[in-house]
Amino acid sequence: MSEKRETKKHQAARDFLDRGMSQLDIQRNAQAATRKRWKADAGRLLDAHLLAFSTLVSIVTKKAGQPGRTSASLSGRMSLIASFIQGVDICEVCVSEGLYFQAANLLKQELETIAAIEEFKIGQRRENRTPNISRAGPGAGPLYSDLNAAAHVADQALLSRLITNIVSAEVIGASLVPMYNREASSHLYCLHVYLMVKCAIAAAETVKETHDEEMTDLERELLNSAVEILTASGWLVAPALDVTAKS
């Protein structure tokens, strides 16, 4: 009798764990489906992402391992730029796969990173303090407010729009899997690309100070191409971001 009870207990435990594993599989499949839909809708924004990221990496790595000037300001900026690059992939995944609240939090961090880089540059960075977001450039404040709203679980109206699943005409429930929202994907993806461009410009300024190395013509051309795609999409109003001038 005891053996039968143990068998039932173990089976119940397996069933319990199987439900969790099944839900993870369902979520991963939903994320893959969301990415596929976004890829079909994104158009040239995917090119803009690749152009911006490739240029950022080129700027940061071309003098890697070569001694150059250093200071507390330069070290602080380089550390922040490195942390920005490390987070690019996970941010892209969250945006492209419909994890919009997680994406908003990551984009807040990216925006804060850009602001902190600028504070280091002008000698006003204070440790353990959230940077002054206005340092990230014109329009950064409203963008930050929007991200705060999107990331805040207390914003019930936005929460409902992004995760509500209409089960029937009368029944409304919260979806346990990502739900594709083209407008949210487009806005957050454009912002992500925009912040990569900003980071690339900051990186170029840093390399100029450490090694007297200008942005190459190719780097400038590719970065401008990313900006042109953002402008053509209607998300960025020219000349809100200009990388034509030498650093």
Rosetta constraint file for C-alpha pairs under 8 A:
AtomPair CA 1 CA 5 HARMONIC 6.40 0.50
AtomPair CA 2 CA 6 HARMONIC 6.28 0.50
AtomPair CA 3 CA 7 HARMONIC 6.19 0.50
AtomPair CA 4 CA 8 HARMONIC 6.21 0.50
AtomPair CA 5 CA 9 HARMONIC 6.08 0.50
AtomPair CA 6 CA 10 HARMONIC 6.10 0.50
AtomPair CA 7 CA 11 HARMONIC 6.12 0.50
AtomPair CA 8 CA 12 HARMONIC 6.04 0.50
AtomPair CA 9 CA 13 HARMONIC 6.22 0.50
AtomPair CA 10 CA 14 HARMONIC 6.20 0.50
AtomPair CA 11 CA 15 HARMONIC 6.13 0.50
AtomPair CA 12 CA 16 HARMONIC 6.07 0.50
AtomPair CA 13 CA 17 HARMONIC 6.25 0.50
AtomPair CA 14 CA 18 HARMONIC 5.93 0.50
AtomPair CA 15 CA 19 HARMONIC 6.32 0.50
AtomPair CA 16 CA 20 HARMONIC 6.95 0.50
AtomPair CA 17 CA 21 HARMONIC 6.35 0.50
AtomPair CA 18 CA 22 HARMONIC 5.90 0.50
AtomPair CA 19 CA 23 HARMONIC 6.16 0.50
AtomPair CA 20 CA 24 HARMONIC 6.39 0.50
AtomPair CA 21 CA 25 HARMONIC 6.36 0.50
AtomPair CA 22 CA 26 HARMONIC 6.18 0.50
AtomPair CA 23 CA 27 HARMONIC 6.11 0.50
AtomPair CA 24 CA 28 HARMONIC 6.14 0.50
AtomPair CA 25 CA 29 HARMONIC 6.14 0.50
AtomPair CA 26 CA 30 HARMONIC 6.13 0.50
AtomPair CA 26 CA 177 HARMONIC 7.34 0.50
AtomPair CA 27 CA 31 HARMONIC 6.08 0.50
AtomPair CA 27 CA 176 HARMONIC 7.60 0.50
AtomPair CA 27 CA 177 HARMONIC 5.13 0.50
AtomPair CA 27 CA 178 HARMONIC 7.10 0.50
AtomPair CA 28 CA 32 HARMONIC 6.18 0.50
AtomPair CA 29 CA 33 HARMONIC 6.18 0.50
AtomPair CA 30 CA 34 HARMONIC 6.10 0.50
AtomPair CA 30 CA 177 HARMONIC 6.28 0.50
AtomPair CA 30 CA 178 HARMONIC 6.31 0.50
AtomPair CA 30 CA 179 HARMONIC 7.89 0.50
AtomPair CA 31 CA 35 HARMONIC 6.16 0.50
AtomPair CA 31 CA 97 HARMONIC 4.64 0.50
AtomPair CA 31 CA 98 HARMONIC 6.60 0.50
AtomPair CA 31 CA 177 HARMONIC 7.73 0.50
AtomPair CA 31 CA 178 HARMONIC 6.30 0.50
AtomPair CA 32 CA 36 HARMONIC 6.28 0.50
AtomPair CA 32 CA 97 HARMONIC 6.56 0.50
AtomPair CA 33 CA 37 HARMONIC 6.37 0.50
AtomPair CA 33 CA 97 HARMONIC 7.80 0.50
AtomPair CA 34 CA 38 HARMONIC 6.15 0.50
AtomPair CA 34 CA 96 HARMONIC 6.99 0.50
AtomPair CA 34 CA 97 HARMONIC 5.10 0.50
AtomPair CA 34 CA 98 HARMONIC 6.22 0.50
AtomPair CA 34 CA 178 HARMONIC 7.52 0.50
AtomPair CA 34 CA 179 HARMONIC 7.29 0.50
AtomPair CA 34 CA 180 HARMONIC 5.68 0.50
AtomPair CA 35 CA 39 HARMONIC 5.97 0.50
AtomPair CA 35 CA 96 HARMONIC 5.11 0.50
AtomPair CA 35 CA 97 HARMONIC 4.77 0.50
AtomPair CA 35 CA 98 HARMONIC 7.57 0.50
AtomPair CA 36 CA 40 HARMONIC 6.37 0.50
AtomPair CA 37 CA 41 HARMONIC 6.37 0.50
AtomPair CA 37 CA 180 HARMONIC 7.80 0.50
AtomPair CA 38 CA 42 HARMONIC 5.68 0.50
AtomPair CA 38 CA 96 HARMONIC 6.24 0.50
AtomPair CA 38 CA 97 HARMONIC 7.87 0.50
AtomPair CA 38 CA 180 HARMONIC 7.96 0.50
AtomPair CA 38 CA 182 HARMONIC 7.06 0.50
AtomPair CA 38 CA 185 HARMONIC 7.25 0.50
AtomPair CA 39 CA 43 HARMONIC 7.16 0.50
AtomPair CA 39 CA 46 HARMONIC 7.63 0.50
AtomPair CA 39 CA 96 HARMONIC 7.87 0.50
AtomPair CA 41 CA 182 HARMONIC 7.66 0.50
AtomPair CA 42 CA 46 HARMONIC 6.32 0.50
AtomPair CA 42 CA 186 HARMONIC 7.15 0.50
AtomPair CA 43 CA 47 HARMONIC 7.92 0.50
AtomPair CA 44 CA 48 HARMONIC 6.39 0.50
AtomPair CA 44 CA 229 HARMONIC 6.73 0.50
AtomPair CA 45 CA 49 HARMONIC 6.29 0.50
AtomPair CA 45 CA 189 HARMONIC 7.84 0.50
AtomPair CA 45 CA 190 HARMONIC 7.27 0.50
AtomPair CA 45 CA 229 HARMONIC 6.64 0.50
AtomPair CA 45 CA 230 HARMONIC 7.18 0.50
AtomPair CA 46 CA 50 HARMONIC 6.48 0.50
AtomPair CA 47 CA 51 HARMONIC 6.07 0.50
AtomPair CA 47 CA 226 HARMONIC 7.47 0.50
AtomPair CA 48 CA 52 HARMONIC 6.03 0.50
AtomPair CA 48 CA 193 HARMONIC 6.84 0.50
AtomPair CA 48 CA 225 HARMONIC 7.21 0.50
AtomPair CA 48 CA 226 HARMONIC 4.32 0.50
AtomPair CA 48 CA 227 HARMONIC 7.52 0.50
AtomPair CA 48 CA 229 HARMONIC 6.25 0.50
AtomPair CA 48 CA 230 HARMONIC 7.41 0.50
AtomPair CA 49 CA 53 HARMONIC 6.07 0.50
AtomPair CA 49 CA 193 HARMONIC 5.42 0.50
AtomPair CA 49 CA 226 HARMONIC 7.22 0.50
AtomPair CA 50 CA 54 HARMONIC 5.85 0.50
AtomPair CA 51 CA 55 HARMONIC 6.08 0.50
AtomPair CA 51 CA 222 HARMONIC 5.82 0.50
AtomPair CA 51 CA 223 HARMONIC 6.43 0.50
AtomPair CA 51 CA 225 HARMONIC 7.49 0.50
AtomPair CA 51 CA 226 HARMONIC 5.97 0.50
AtomPair CA 52 CA 56 HARMONIC 6.15 0.50
AtomPair CA 52 CA 193 HARMONIC 6.60 0.50
AtomPair CA 52 CA 196 HARMONIC 6.01 0.50
AtomPair CA 52 CA 197 HARMONIC 5.65 0.50
AtomPair CA 52 CA 200 HARMONIC 7.52 0.50
AtomPair CA 52 CA 222 HARMONIC 7.25 0.50
AtomPair CA 52 CA 223 HARMONIC 5.68 0.50
AtomPair CA 52 CA 226 HARMONIC 6.03 0.50
AtomPair CA 53 CA 57 HARMONIC 6.19 0.50
AtomPair CA 53 CA 196 HARMONIC 6.48 0.50
AtomPair CA 53 CA 197 HARMONIC 7.89 0.50
AtomPair CA 54 CA 58 HARMONIC 6.10 0.50
AtomPair CA 55 CA 59 HARMONIC 6.17 0.50
AtomPair CA 55 CA 200 HARMONIC 6.91 0.50
AtomPair CA 55 CA 219 HARMONIC 5.56 0.50
AtomPair CA 55 CA 222 HARMONIC 6.87 0.50
AtomPair CA 55 CA 223 HARMONIC 6.52 0.50
AtomPair CA 56 CA 60 HARMONIC 6.31 0.50
AtomPair CA 56 CA 196 HARMONIC 7.19 0.50
AtomPair CA 56 CA 197 HARMONIC 7.44 0.50
AtomPair CA 56 CA 199 HARMONIC 7.15 0.50
AtomPair CA 56 CA 200 HARMONIC 4.55 0.50
AtomPair CA 56 CA 203 HARMONIC 7.28 0.50
AtomPair CA 57 CA 61 HARMONIC 6.00 0.50
AtomPair CA 57 CA 85 HARMONIC 7.87 0.50
AtomPair CA 58 CA 62 HARMONIC 5.82 0.50
AtomPair CA 58 CA 219 HARMONIC 7.65 0.50
AtomPair CA 59 CA 200 HARMONIC 7.07 0.50
AtomPair CA 59 CA 203 HARMONIC 6.61 0.50
AtomPair CA 59 CA 204 HARMONIC 6.11 0.50
AtomPair CA 59 CA 207 HARMONIC 7.54 0.50
AtomPair CA 59 CA 215 HARMONIC 7.07 0.50
AtomPair CA 59 CA 219 HARMONIC 7.64 0.50
AtomPair CA 60 CA 64 HARMONIC 7.23 0.50
AtomPair CA 60 CA 203 HARMONIC 6.36 0.50
AtomPair CA 60 CA 204 HARMONIC 7.66 0.50
AtomPair CA 60 CA 207 HARMONIC 7.42 0.50
AtomPair CA 63 CA 207 HARMONIC 7.86 0.50
AtomPair CA 63 CA 211 HARMONIC 7.65 0.50
AtomPair CA 68 CA 210 HARMONIC 5.01 0.50
AtomPair CA 68 CA 211 HARMONIC 5.40 0.50
AtomPair CA 69 CA 209 HARMONIC 7.20 0.50
AtomPair CA 69 CA 210 HARMONIC 4.57 0.50
AtomPair CA 69 CA 211 HARMONIC 6.80 0.50
AtomPair CA 70 CA 74 HARMONIC 5.87 0.50
AtomPair CA 70 CA 75 HARMONIC 6.67 0.50
AtomPair CA 70 CA 210 HARMONIC 6.40 0.50
AtomPair CA 71 CA 75 HARMONIC 6.03 0.50
AtomPair CA 72 CA 76 HARMONIC 6.01 0.50
AtomPair CA 73 CA 77 HARMONIC 6.22 0.50
AtomPair CA 73 CA 120 HARMONIC 5.17 0.50
AtomPair CA 73 CA 121 HARMONIC 6.18 0.50
AtomPair CA 73 CA 123 HARMONIC 7.05 0.50
AtomPair CA 74 CA 78 HARMONIC 6.09 0.50
AtomPair CA 74 CA 120 HARMONIC 7.67 0.50
AtomPair CA 74 CA 121 HARMONIC 7.66 0.50
AtomPair CA 74 CA 206 HARMONIC 6.64 0.50
AtomPair CA 74 CA 210 HARMONIC 7.68 0.50
AtomPair CA 75 CA 79 HARMONIC 6.15 0.50
AtomPair CA 76 CA 80 HARMONIC 6.33 0.50
AtomPair CA 76 CA 117 HARMONIC 7.48 0.50
AtomPair CA 76 CA 120 HARMONIC 6.64 0.50
AtomPair CA 77 CA 81 HARMONIC 6.15 0.50
AtomPair CA 77 CA 116 HARMONIC 7.98 0.50
AtomPair CA 77 CA 117 HARMONIC 5.16 0.50
AtomPair CA 77 CA 120 HARMONIC 6.41 0.50
AtomPair CA 77 CA 121 HARMONIC 7.50 0.50
AtomPair CA 77 CA 206 HARMONIC 7.39 0.50
AtomPair CA 78 CA 82 HARMONIC 6.13 0.50
AtomPair CA 78 CA 203 HARMONIC 7.56 0.50
AtomPair CA 78 CA 206 HARMONIC 7.47 0.50
AtomPair CA 79 CA 83 HARMONIC 6.27 0.50
AtomPair CA 80 CA 84 HARMONIC 6.15 0.50
AtomPair CA 80 CA 113 HARMONIC 6.31 0.50
AtomPair CA 80 CA 116 HARMONIC 7.87 0.50
AtomPair CA 80 CA 117 HARMONIC 6.72 0.50
AtomPair CA 81 CA 85 HARMONIC 6.33 0.50
AtomPair CA 81 CA 113 HARMONIC 7.79 0.50
AtomPair CA 81 CA 117 HARMONIC 7.84 0.50
AtomPair CA 81 CA 199 HARMONIC 6.80 0.50
AtomPair CA 81 CA 203 HARMONIC 6.87 0.50
AtomPair CA 82 CA 86 HARMONIC 6.30 0.50
AtomPair CA 83 CA 87 HARMONIC 6.45 0.50
AtomPair CA 84 CA 88 HARMONIC 6.53 0.50
AtomPair CA 84 CA 110 HARMONIC 6.45 0.50
AtomPair CA 84 CA 113 HARMONIC 7.08 0.50
AtomPair CA 84 CA 199 HARMONIC 7.87 0.50
AtomPair CA 87 CA 91 HARMONIC 6.20 0.50
AtomPair CA 87 CA 106 HARMONIC 7.98 0.50
AtomPair CA 88 CA 92 HARMONIC 6.16 0.50
AtomPair CA 89 CA 93 HARMONIC 6.21 0.50
AtomPair CA 90 CA 94 HARMONIC 6.26 0.50
AtomPair CA 91 CA 95 HARMONIC 6.32 0.50
AtomPair CA 91 CA 103 HARMONIC 5.79 0.50
AtomPair CA 91 CA 106 HARMONIC 6.05 0.50
AtomPair CA 91 CA 107 HARMONIC 7.24 0.50
AtomPair CA 91 CA 192 HARMONIC 7.81 0.50
AtomPair CA 92 CA 96 HARMONIC 5.92 0.50
AtomPair CA 92 CA 103 HARMONIC 7.94 0.50
AtomPair CA 92 CA 189 HARMONIC 7.40 0.50
AtomPair CA 92 CA 192 HARMONIC 7.68 0.50
AtomPair CA 93 CA 97 HARMONIC 5.74 0.50
AtomPair CA 94 CA 98 HARMONIC 6.11 0.50
AtomPair CA 94 CA 99 HARMONIC 4.65 0.50
AtomPair CA 94 CA 100 HARMONIC 6.43 0.50
AtomPair CA 94 CA 102 HARMONIC 6.38 0.50
AtomPair CA 94 CA 103 HARMONIC 5.09 0.50
AtomPair CA 95 CA 99 HARMONIC 5.97 0.50
AtomPair CA 95 CA 100 HARMONIC 5.92 0.50
AtomPair CA 95 CA 103 HARMONIC 5.52 0.50
AtomPair CA 95 CA 185 HARMONIC 5.87 0.50
AtomPair CA 95 CA 188 HARMONIC 6.48 0.50
AtomPair CA 95 CA 189 HARMONIC 6.26 0.50
AtomPair CA 96 CA 185 HARMONIC 6.55 0.50
AtomPair CA 96 CA 189 HARMONIC 7.61 0.50
AtomPair CA 97 CA 178 HARMONIC 7.24 0.50
AtomPair CA 97 CA 180 HARMONIC 7.81 0.50
AtomPair CA 98 CA 178 HARMONIC 5.20 0.50
AtomPair CA 98 CA 179 HARMONIC 6.09 0.50
AtomPair CA 98 CA 180 HARMONIC 5.59 0.50
AtomPair CA 98 CA 181 HARMONIC 7.26 0.50
AtomPair CA 98 CA 185 HARMONIC 7.12 0.50
AtomPair CA 99 CA 103 HARMONIC 6.10 0.50
AtomPair CA 99 CA 178 HARMONIC 6.11 0.50
AtomPair CA 100 CA 104 HARMONIC 6.07 0.50
AtomPair CA 100 CA 150 HARMONIC 7.87 0.50
AtomPair CA 100 CA 162 HARMONIC 7.95 0.50
AtomPair CA 100 CA 184 HARMONIC 7.33 0.50
AtomPair CA 100 CA 185 HARMONIC 7.67 0.50
AtomPair CA 101 CA 105 HARMONIC 6.49 0.50
AtomPair CA 101 CA 150 HARMONIC 6.13 0.50
AtomPair CA 101 CA 151 HARMONIC 4.97 0.50
AtomPair CA 101 CA 152 HARMONIC 7.91 0.50
AtomPair CA 102 CA 106 HARMONIC 6.38 0.50
AtomPair CA 102 CA 151 HARMONIC 7.06 0.50
AtomPair CA 103 CA 107 HARMONIC 6.04 0.50
AtomPair CA 103 CA 188 HARMONIC 7.56 0.50
AtomPair CA 104 CA 108 HARMONIC 6.13 0.50
AtomPair CA 104 CA 147 HARMONIC 5.36 0.50
AtomPair CA 104 CA 148 HARMONIC 7.49 0.50
AtomPair CA 104 CA 150 HARMONIC 6.08 0.50
AtomPair CA 104 CA 151 HARMONIC 5.30 0.50
AtomPair CA 104 CA 188 HARMONIC 7.50 0.50
AtomPair CA 105 CA 109 HARMONIC 6.49 0.50
AtomPair CA 105 CA 147 HARMONIC 7.11 0.50
AtomPair CA 105 CA 148 HARMONIC 7.69 0.50
AtomPair CA 105 CA 151 HARMONIC 5.58 0.50
AtomPair CA 106 CA 110 HARMONIC 6.34 0.50
AtomPair CA 107 CA 111 HARMONIC 6.11 0.50
AtomPair CA 107 CA 147 HARMONIC 7.36 0.50
AtomPair CA 107 CA 188 HARMONIC 7.97 0.50
AtomPair CA 107 CA 191 HARMONIC 7.82 0.50
AtomPair CA 107 CA 192 HARMONIC 6.70 0.50
AtomPair CA 108 CA 112 HARMONIC 6.10 0.50
AtomPair CA 108 CA 144 HARMONIC 6.53 0.50
AtomPair CA 108 CA 147 HARMONIC 6.21 0.50
AtomPair CA 108 CA 148 HARMONIC 7.43 0.50
AtomPair CA 109 CA 113 HARMONIC 6.01 0.50
AtomPair CA 110 CA 114 HARMONIC 6.39 0.50
AtomPair CA 110 CA 195 HARMONIC 6.92 0.50
AtomPair CA 111 CA 115 HARMONIC 6.35 0.50
AtomPair CA 111 CA 133 HARMONIC 7.39 0.50
AtomPair CA 111 CA 136 HARMONIC 6.92 0.50
AtomPair CA 111 CA 140 HARMONIC 7.80 0.50
AtomPair CA 111 CA 144 HARMONIC 7.41 0.50
AtomPair CA 111 CA 195 HARMONIC 6.87 0.50
AtomPair CA 112 CA 116 HARMONIC 6.04 0.50
AtomPair CA 112 CA 130 HARMONIC 7.31 0.50
AtomPair CA 112 CA 131 HARMONIC 6.21 0.50
AtomPair CA 112 CA 133 HARMONIC 6.36 0.50
AtomPair CA 112 CA 136 HARMONIC 7.73 0.50
AtomPair CA 113 CA 117 HARMONIC 6.14 0.50
AtomPair CA 114 CA 118 HARMONIC 6.45 0.50
AtomPair CA 114 CA 135 HARMONIC 7.89 0.50
AtomPair CA 114 CA 136 HARMONIC 5.57 0.50
AtomPair CA 114 CA 195 HARMONIC 7.55 0.50
AtomPair CA 114 CA 198 HARMONIC 7.19 0.50
AtomPair CA 114 CA 199 HARMONIC 6.43 0.50
AtomPair CA 115 CA 119 HARMONIC 6.32 0.50
AtomPair CA 115 CA 131 HARMONIC 5.92 0.50
AtomPair CA 115 CA 132 HARMONIC 6.44 0.50
AtomPair CA 115 CA 133 HARMONIC 5.43 0.50
AtomPair CA 115 CA 134 HARMONIC 7.14 0.50
AtomPair CA 115 CA 135 HARMONIC 4.88 0.50
AtomPair CA 115 CA 136 HARMONIC 4.31 0.50
AtomPair CA 116 CA 120 HARMONIC 6.26 0.50
AtomPair CA 116 CA 125 HARMONIC 6.54 0.50
AtomPair CA 116 CA 131 HARMONIC 5.35 0.50
AtomPair CA 116 CA 132 HARMONIC 7.62 0.50
AtomPair CA 116 CA 135 HARMONIC 7.70 0.50
AtomPair CA 117 CA 121 HARMONIC 6.27 0.50
AtomPair CA 117 CA 202 HARMONIC 7.44 0.50
AtomPair CA 118 CA 122 HARMONIC 6.42 0.50
AtomPair CA 118 CA 135 HARMONIC 6.04 0.50
AtomPair CA 118 CA 136 HARMONIC 6.85 0.50
AtomPair CA 118 CA 202 HARMONIC 7.95 0.50
AtomPair CA 119 CA 123 HARMONIC 5.96 0.50
AtomPair CA 119 CA 124 HARMONIC 4.86 0.50
AtomPair CA 119 CA 125 HARMONIC 4.66 0.50
AtomPair CA 119 CA 131 HARMONIC 7.35 0.50
AtomPair CA 119 CA 132 HARMONIC 7.98 0.50
AtomPair CA 119 CA 135 HARMONIC 6.89 0.50
AtomPair CA 120 CA 124 HARMONIC 5.99 0.50
AtomPair CA 120 CA 125 HARMONIC 4.98 0.50
AtomPair CA 125 CA 131 HARMONIC 7.32 0.50
AtomPair CA 126 CA 131 HARMONIC 7.74 0.50
AtomPair CA 131 CA 135 HARMONIC 7.89 0.50
AtomPair CA 133 CA 137 HARMONIC 7.95 0.50
AtomPair CA 133 CA 140 HARMONIC 6.24 0.50
AtomPair CA 133 CA 141 HARMONIC 6.02 0.50
AtomPair CA 133 CA 144 HARMONIC 7.43 0.50
AtomPair CA 134 CA 138 HARMONIC 6.91 0.50
AtomPair CA 134 CA 139 HARMONIC 7.72 0.50
AtomPair CA 134 CA 140 HARMONIC 5.72 0.50
AtomPair CA 134 CA 141 HARMONIC 5.78 0.50
AtomPair CA 135 CA 140 HARMONIC 7.91 0.50
AtomPair CA 136 CA 140 HARMONIC 5.88 0.50
AtomPair CA 139 CA 143 HARMONIC 6.43 0.50
AtomPair CA 140 CA 144 HARMONIC 6.04 0.50
AtomPair CA 141 CA 145 HARMONIC 6.27 0.50
AtomPair CA 142 CA 146 HARMONIC 6.20 0.50
AtomPair CA 143 CA 147 HARMONIC 6.28 0.50
AtomPair CA 144 CA 148 HARMONIC 6.12 0.50
AtomPair CA 145 CA 149 HARMONIC 6.28 0.50
AtomPair CA 146 CA 150 HARMONIC 6.20 0.50
AtomPair CA 147 CA 151 HARMONIC 5.94 0.50
AtomPair CA 148 CA 152 HARMONIC 5.89 0.50
AtomPair CA 149 CA 155 HARMONIC 6.30 0.50
AtomPair CA 150 CA 155 HARMONIC 7.30 0.50
AtomPair CA 150 CA 158 HARMONIC 6.85 0.50
AtomPair CA 150 CA 159 HARMONIC 7.87 0.50
AtomPair CA 153 CA 159 HARMONIC 6.97 0.50
AtomPair CA 155 CA 159 HARMONIC 6.12 0.50
AtomPair CA 156 CA 160 HARMONIC 5.98 0.50
AtomPair CA 157 CA 161 HARMONIC 6.40 0.50
AtomPair CA 158 CA 162 HARMONIC 6.37 0.50
AtomPair CA 159 CA 163 HARMONIC 6.17 0.50
AtomPair CA 159 CA 164 HARMONIC 7.77 0.50
AtomPair CA 160 CA 164 HARMONIC 5.07 0.50
AtomPair CA 160 CA 174 HARMONIC 7.78 0.50
AtomPair CA 162 CA 179 HARMONIC 6.87 0.50
AtomPair CA 162 CA 181 HARMONIC 7.15 0.50
AtomPair CA 163 CA 174 HARMONIC 5.60 0.50
AtomPair CA 163 CA 175 HARMONIC 5.52 0.50
AtomPair CA 163 CA 176 HARMONIC 7.94 0.50
AtomPair CA 163 CA 178 HARMONIC 7.23 0.50
AtomPair CA 163 CA 179 HARMONIC 6.40 0.50
AtomPair CA 164 CA 172 HARMONIC 6.82 0.50
AtomPair CA 164 CA 173 HARMONIC 5.82 0.50
AtomPair CA 164 CA 174 HARMONIC 4.65 0.50
AtomPair CA 164 CA 175 HARMONIC 5.90 0.50
AtomPair CA 165 CA 172 HARMONIC 6.05 0.50
AtomPair CA 165 CA 173 HARMONIC 5.31 0.50
AtomPair CA 165 CA 174 HARMONIC 5.56 0.50
AtomPair CA 165 CA 175 HARMONIC 5.35 0.50
AtomPair CA 166 CA 171 HARMONIC 6.68 0.50
AtomPair CA 166 CA 172 HARMONIC 4.92 0.50
AtomPair CA 166 CA 173 HARMONIC 6.51 0.50
AtomPair CA 167 CA 171 HARMONIC 5.49 0.50
AtomPair CA 167 CA 172 HARMONIC 5.53 0.50
AtomPair CA 167 CA 173 HARMONIC 6.57 0.50
AtomPair CA 168 CA 172 HARMONIC 6.88 0.50
AtomPair CA 175 CA 179 HARMONIC 7.51 0.50
AtomPair CA 180 CA 185 HARMONIC 7.83 0.50
AtomPair CA 181 CA 185 HARMONIC 6.13 0.50
AtomPair CA 182 CA 186 HARMONIC 6.05 0.50
AtomPair CA 183 CA 187 HARMONIC 6.17 0.50
AtomPair CA 184 CA 188 HARMONIC 6.04 0.50
AtomPair CA 185 CA 189 HARMONIC 5.84 0.50
AtomPair CA 186 CA 190 HARMONIC 6.05 0.50
AtomPair CA 187 CA 191 HARMONIC 6.25 0.50
AtomPair CA 187 CA 235 HARMONIC 7.33 0.50
AtomPair CA 188 CA 192 HARMONIC 6.14 0.50
AtomPair CA 189 CA 193 HARMONIC 6.31 0.50
AtomPair CA 190 CA 194 HARMONIC 6.05 0.50
AtomPair CA 190 CA 230 HARMONIC 6.61 0.50
AtomPair CA 190 CA 235 HARMONIC 6.89 0.50
AtomPair CA 191 CA 195 HARMONIC 6.14 0.50
AtomPair CA 192 CA 196 HARMONIC 6.34 0.50
AtomPair CA 193 CA 197 HARMONIC 6.35 0.50
AtomPair CA 193 CA 226 HARMONIC 7.89 0.50
AtomPair CA 194 CA 198 HARMONIC 6.34 0.50
AtomPair CA 194 CA 227 HARMONIC 7.51 0.50
AtomPair CA 194 CA 230 HARMONIC 7.74 0.50
AtomPair CA 195 CA 199 HARMONIC 6.07 0.50
AtomPair CA 196 CA 200 HARMONIC 6.09 0.50
AtomPair CA 197 CA 201 HARMONIC 6.29 0.50
AtomPair CA 197 CA 223 HARMONIC 6.70 0.50
AtomPair CA 197 CA 226 HARMONIC 7.83 0.50
AtomPair CA 197 CA 227 HARMONIC 7.73 0.50
AtomPair CA 198 CA 202 HARMONIC 6.28 0.50
AtomPair CA 199 CA 203 HARMONIC 6.01 0.50
AtomPair CA 200 CA 204 HARMONIC 6.12 0.50
AtomPair CA 201 CA 205 HARMONIC 6.34 0.50
AtomPair CA 201 CA 243 HARMONIC 7.34 0.50
AtomPair CA 202 CA 206 HARMONIC 6.28 0.50
AtomPair CA 203 CA 207 HARMONIC 6.20 0.50
AtomPair CA 204 CA 208 HARMONIC 6.10 0.50
AtomPair CA 204 CA 214 HARMONIC 6.95 0.50
AtomPair CA 204 CA 215 HARMONIC 5.99 0.50
AtomPair CA 204 CA 247 HARMONIC 6.90 0.50
AtomPair CA 205 CA 209 HARMONIC 6.43 0.50
AtomPair CA 205 CA 247 HARMONIC 5.83 0.50
AtomPair CA 206 CA 210 HARMONIC 6.24 0.50
AtomPair CA 207 CA 211 HARMONIC 5.64 0.50
AtomPair CA 207 CA 212 HARMONIC 6.78 0.50
AtomPair CA 207 CA 213 HARMONIC 6.01 0.50
AtomPair CA 207 CA 214 HARMONIC 7.52 0.50
AtomPair CA 208 CA 212 HARMONIC 4.35 0.50
AtomPair CA 208 CA 213 HARMONIC 4.70 0.50
AtomPair CA 208 CA 214 HARMONIC 5.70 0.50
AtomPair CA 208 CA 247 HARMONIC 7.25 0.50
AtomPair CA 209 CA 213 HARMONIC 7.82 0.50
AtomPair CA 214 CA 246 HARMONIC 7.08 0.50
AtomPair CA 214 CA 247 HARMONIC 6.54 0.50
AtomPair CA 215 CA 219 HARMONIC 6.12 0.50
AtomPair CA 215 CA 220 HARMONIC 6.34 0.50
AtomPair CA 215 CA 246 HARMONIC 7.17 0.50
AtomPair CA 215 CA 247 HARMONIC 7.18 0.50
AtomPair CA 216 CA 220 HARMONIC 6.19 0.50
AtomPair CA 217 CA 221 HARMONIC 5.99 0.50
AtomPair CA 218 CA 222 HARMONIC 6.10 0.50
AtomPair CA 219 CA 223 HARMONIC 6.06 0.50
AtomPair CA 220 CA 224 HARMONIC 6.05 0.50
AtomPair CA 220 CA 243 HARMONIC 6.55 0.50
AtomPair CA 220 CA 244 HARMONIC 6.74 0.50
AtomPair CA 221 CA 225 HARMONIC 6.19 0.50
AtomPair CA 222 CA 226 HARMONIC 6.43 0.50
AtomPair CA 223 CA 227 HARMONIC 6.45 0.50
AtomPair CA 223 CA 243 HARMONIC 7.17 0.50
AtomPair CA 224 CA 228 HARMONIC 6.09 0.50
AtomPair CA 224 CA 242 HARMONIC 7.63 0.50
AtomPair CA 224 CA 243 HARMONIC 6.23 0.50
AtomPair CA 224 CA 244 HARMONIC 7.20 0.50
AtomPair CA 225 CA 229 HARMONIC 6.29 0.50
AtomPair CA 226 CA 230 HARMONIC 6.43 0.50
AtomPair CA 227 CA 231 HARMONIC 6.16 0.50
AtomPair CA 227 CA 236 HARMONIC 7.92 0.50
AtomPair CA 227 CA 241 HARMONIC 7.21 0.50
AtomPair CA 228 CA 232 HARMONIC 6.01 0.50
AtomPair CA 229 CA 233 HARMONIC 6.15 0.50
AtomPair CA 230 CA 234 HARMONIC 6.72 0.50
AtomPair CA 230 CA 235 HARMONIC 5.88 0.50
AtomPair CA 230 CA 236 HARMONIC 5.48 0.50
AtomPair CA 231 CA 235 HARMONIC 6.04 0.50
AtomPair CA 231 CA 236 HARMONIC 4.54 0.50
AtomPair CA 231 CA 237 HARMONIC 5.79 0.50
AtomPair CA 231 CA 238 HARMONIC 6.26 0.50
AtomPair CA 232 CA 236 HARMONIC 7.80 0.50
AtomPair CA 236 CA 240 HARMONIC 6.88 0.50
